[in-house]
Amino acid sequence: KGMANKYYISGNDKEDIMQIAKIGLYEGIKTFDEKRTLNPALFLKRCAEIDIKDEVKKLNRDKHKTLGVACSLD
């Protein structure tokens, strides 16, 4: 929840950002290697943060701006 409060994605709420972080945690668990990483908590936190940042960058690109500012005709 603390990481989700730091980031904003237009058109999404905090639960969406938390879901992205959970996916990052899952991917981090799959790729975790005890021999290479000393602190698993820091590794998993970093994986979640990287996924959130990548998603923010992806959705803030110019090609996605029209979806973020679009409004309904109803």
Secondary structure, 3 states (H helix, E strand, C coil): CHHHHHCCCCCCCHHHHHHHHHHHHHHHHHHCCCCCCCCHHHHHHHHHHHHHHHHHHHHCCHHHHHHHHCCCCC
